[in-house]
Amino acid sequence: MNPTAENIARLVFERLAERVEDGRVRLERVEVWETPRSRAVCER
């Protein structure tokens, strides 16, 4: 897998969701910023 911001955002989202979601908590969005004006977003 290429370490692009999009791939990193997706990987962080998936791994974090596995750890924090428990019926009361739900991960909705992860943003990875490359520069002050450029970002990748992974959301439900």
Number of C-alpha atoms within 10 A of each C-alpha: 5 7 9 12 17 16 16 19 21 20 15 15 20 14 10 13 16 12 9 12 11 9 6 6 9 12 15 10 13 19 17 18 14 11 7 6 6 9 13 16 16 18 11 8
